[in-house]
Amino acid sequence: MGSIRPSNIKRIAMELVEKNQGTFNENFDKNRAILKTSLNGVSKRTLNLIAGYVTRYVLKKQSRLKKEIEEGTAPAPAS
């Protein structure tokens, strides 16, 4: 079993992903590099926790969208 992430890590990660659509992807190292430049004064451990959750969140979001498309319940893409 894995450990449960604190809610502040989740909240920060979700806010960053929603604010910067398309910036983050499923690569932890690239996400960590992006966060390192945008978050100043954050400890290494906190940075890694946020980057890990961002990666996980992006993967979850992609799989949810793929499932909705397969079921035909996805909203129309914004133009």
C-alpha positions in Angstrom: 0.0 0.0 0.0 1.2 3.5 -0.8 1.1 6.4 1.5 -1.6 9.1 1.3 -0.5 12.4 0.1 -1.4 15.5 2.1 -4.3 17.6 0.8 -2.2 20.7 0.3 0.1 18.7 -2.1 -3.0 17.6 -4.1 -4.5 21.1 -4.1 -1.4 22.8 -5.3 -0.8 20.2 -8.0 -4.4 20.4 -9.3 -4.3 24.2 -9.4 -1.0 24.2 -11.3 -2.3 21.6 -13.8 -5.6 23.5 -14.4 -3.8 26.9 -14.6 -1.1 25.6 -17.1 -3.1 23.3 -19.4 -0.8 21.5 -21.8 2.4 22.3 -19.9 2.6 19.1 -17.9 2.7 15.6 -19.2 3.3 12.0 -18.0 7.0 12.4 -17.6 8.0 13.0 -13.9 11.5 14.5 -14.7 10.1 17.1 -17.1 7.3 18.0 -14.7 9.9 18.3 -11.9 12.0 20.7 -14.0 9.0 22.8 -14.9 8.0 23.0 -11.2 11.6 23.8 -10.2 11.5 27.0 -12.3 8.0 28.1 -11.2 8.1 27.3 -7.5 10.7 29.1 -5.5 11.7 28.3 -1.9 10.2 24.8 -1.9 12.1 21.9 -0.3 13.3 19.1 -2.5 10.8 16.6 -0.8 7.8 18.9 -1.4 8.9 19.6 -5.0 9.1 15.8 -5.6 5.7 15.2 -4.0 4.0 17.9 -6.1 5.7 16.7 -9.3 4.7 13.1 -8.5 1.1 14.0 -8.0 1.1 16.2 -11.1 2.3 13.2 -13.1 -0.3 11.0 -11.5 -3.1 13.6 -12.0 -2.3 14.1 -15.7 -2.3 10.3 -16.3 -5.7 10.0 -14.5 -7.1 12.9 -16.4 -6.0 11.4 -19.8 -7.4 7.9 -18.9 -10.7 9.5 -17.8 -11.0 11.5 -21.1 -10.2 8.4 -23.1 -12.8 6.4 -21.3 -15.4 9.1 -21.9 -14.6 9.2 -25.6 -15.0 5.5 -25.9 -18.3 5.6 -24.1 -19.5 8.6 -26.2 -20.1 10.7 -23.1 -17.2 13.2 -23.6 -18.1 16.8 -24.0 -17.5 18.4 -27.4 -14.0 19.8 -27.8 -13.8 23.6 -27.3 -13.0 25.5 -30.5 
